[in-house]
Amino acid sequence: MTTCRPAVNRLRKTWAGLRPGRDRFPDDIRQQLPLADIRRVTFYKRDELTTDLICCEVEACGQTWFFHEEADGWEEFLRYLDFLPNFRTDWPQAVVHPAFAANETVAFKRG
């Protein structure tokens, strides 16, 4: 039985509303994106001309949430994902190399 709530806009506002410099993953997101409901976690790089942006897509409850390394709370978000069973902790190496490639890497897939 799923515990997802249809509140994607509220989730996005919560994440976007964090003040700069906070390494804090909002409790609201934790409540709306429970580990048990996550079906897939995919990391990849996006070319931003002079740099690459590490991105993450989380599929849960028929929705896809987008997160990236420049968002406040990114580090805590990654620590949260580490609690997924068999989460691939070597995803950073797989995504970073080689340069100039998206290097899409599935770090977790349920079922």
C-alpha positions, 0 to 999 in steps of 0.5 A: 500500500502506498503512502504517497500524497499528491502534493508535488507542487508543495514538495517543490516549493518546500525544496526551493524555499530553503535559505542559502547555506542550509544543508538540511533536507526538509522534513516535508519532503521526507514525509512525501517521499518515503523510502518505501515508495521510491521505485528508482533513483537515477543520477546523471550529469547535465552539461552547463557549458563550463561545468557539469551539474550532477542531477538526480531523478527519483521515481515514486508513486507514478511521479518523478522528482528532480534534484541537483547538487546545487540545491540546499540540502543536497548532501542530506538528501544523499544521506537519506537515499543511502538508507534504500536497500542495495543503494549503489554508493559508487554512483558518483564515480560512474557519473563523473567519468568520462567527462562530457557525457551524461553517464546516466547511472541507476543507483536504485531500482525496486522490483 
